[in-house]
């Protein structure tokens, strides 16, 4: 039996895929990267916004073609789409042979067995499993799908913030932290596999520990991970501005192995829009935390995202946001147009914005950010940056990797020439010579390269 996987959505979803891969391999199944060779394909879906739902359905239909024209025996759908739309999938996508909710990833072997049993006896119902997502066991042994030198550590599941535009609390359940000892043990396992960059993720990493320990405990967790491992880079993704405590800021500033990088989705700066979004804090809160981070950690790379076209966003609200982007000069910034997600409070709000207006506003902000990023990158010419090497590109005859200012998959690269071939996972210094859009280009400082590192 060969099992194929299609994993969609965010890095948090990717970790669920890695857990399922381990469960299947432990049960004796073979994993194939080629869906055309598979007996069963598992599609781990996202349903965060409309475009993600469309991508998931398109993938289901594409894989369904293999059932008709190749030897594929079954399709199992897992993840957010199956959790949110289980009845619709069963009714409208007969090509799907089994469904697992987000709380049922540890039942993946049983699902495969259920699909095969139904092939022998059509009278059996389709296998479905939707265990309580609020009580499911968190974590589990994984098979890394990232390169061996970096990985993700999901420290909690679910979300209690209940932003009015977001369906995640309904899909993923309430916020639940994983015990600190489990996370430290997993970090040690990842280090043993060769991980040199550990990316800390959750829907809200800054809330970590409140449910288990009655306090925000992210700073304590970071201290324990750095004490128990020697992983050189530890990165924080998905922080909330109202939970950036003095203790956490000091830990980021003073701990040399926490990269000076914070991903903090702000979503807006207009107090009126933030209230409608049910975000904690107002525009002054946002401005204060940005100023404090810049003041306390001068070398910080600050990444954020904004939503434009939220219901009721006036021209004045948008102009305030645009002025803030120019003022704050974020090192990294993404912009999304508001997507009305069914079942969320925002979808029923008055003042829905025309799609073209949303697009125009997004274009304006992205043009602003392009100029800001270009100016910031130009200042790096002549400087030396530490790079985690990812690979070699034979077309450009250059190596490439990322600096501490670049998170995997979402930020730019550093391309460089070297006197010899550099192994992926190595770390060395690169002297920056020029800027290529959002990327940097330079030459390796060979004296900084330790082959045994």
Steps between C-alpha positions, in 0.01 A plus 500: 500500500638836391367819654528844338458832679387846397552749783341843460493814709723625777799355683269400788310278258832367368585372848173304509605343169836406653325326792278303260802399293663356810184310597478341154870411474486344847207286381706372207363707214726640228489872427539616141554858381334409168120497523477302175669206677284517813228259606352764731556876504447704817421868447557713810298812433478866601176698520618828653380723215302452180807457281627222731166318477510524121857366493398206719200409282706535182758259645229250591362510147848473346580191710156357421609484134752235606219281633338500158807482279770337713519240778413727794274315744400771743507865608509605866436866585628637830553842654303822515277450196377163622448637853298796378309347208465130582135469392553696179802289401313175560202626299673681214836325455426129460860450386609535865519164680572609859498814713700589811453812709785697652466305824537164327844505338614213724228284339657520154602130493145399594371724217725327244380163623141622479540604138645164404229310691230693314656410168435137590152565642311791343228472762735640763460875567778742411751532780466827693658610827435831673631473853468795738761744376519658847617181674717332234857409589730776375828434323642160416799348325557650155670439168659829392384636166725804526872482419679337793662826612181687592164408643195628685391447859126544561463601863121523518184426306181699448428863579297700754545844342178478296577769242176568314646417158656168597357147491797334676340477850200322345724266300791436736331547837600682814859591582698213655870521591725196483691419821842659518679170560348352181616797295853492639520126428381557143751781449777262610376236256502753218852609588611136485358482146719793393266797548691826527204738480193444715193703409255533790141503370139505621192706423631731775840410645490789749201345680699184573461361851204708617267198509753258655698722733273801560752738344667586170788252494661540156811668640546213747455244222765674290744493791444128550544418131823697479625337822424146379612533136771669296276591204658825377188675365161511673234711328160625620206505260145629561532729805214724615580863587300513826691200641856620429599513867810673635636156595457367145653808338799476734542129418503572127747783554737324737495136386763475223339192344159655451524674164405864514188444291136531602203415280214701653185524283349838591210490246427876528579816692165683491337462842155487341599213269683315780185516714291350221764232456481426875875542526639559848625855535458806280716701262698647788576145624632407156716810469635461854610138459668571166686794652599296806632210293706735284634675810582187702634290209656744249617220267153340489346384173127563539253325272127572492185451295202726443143445379351765273135535404362378832127581532455866583860598422471861392736694279622675815567162667702390199694827481591457869629150422694621197662778704591248770671274245716793388570596860578154643707377204450130563784277389254242362131554424216308340158635408177306454166615370218417740329170423149451640501156662160345558407458862726782620352818654676724245327328208165630629618855569371803317739699286649224284761648266508467121758247380670750270539747786660224709740417219592865444573548869717189511693619193565838662645344815711252309649777286586687819661192648698428185665840529563453874653154447717620212641784711561267796678243281720765339629587847619140536736526203853479636391331823562141605210270588494152652330252265349155547583331169209326328630381162693571181339630181687362197332746260631812675803309631431642845415363840199637685371508854335724753620750754352529848278773351332252264245240612451184290261520204379855563806725480787553259826316437869578509682381185878477506809375321749282688845356434371145549169317524332570835288228661133578570448567869837672538524850640741764380537873446417668169625841392205672329586651160162586347123480530276287279142616572428348843814283492865572573808393304858475617810288556576252775753595765681167486684556826160480675421157352570206726434181305444305817246750629 
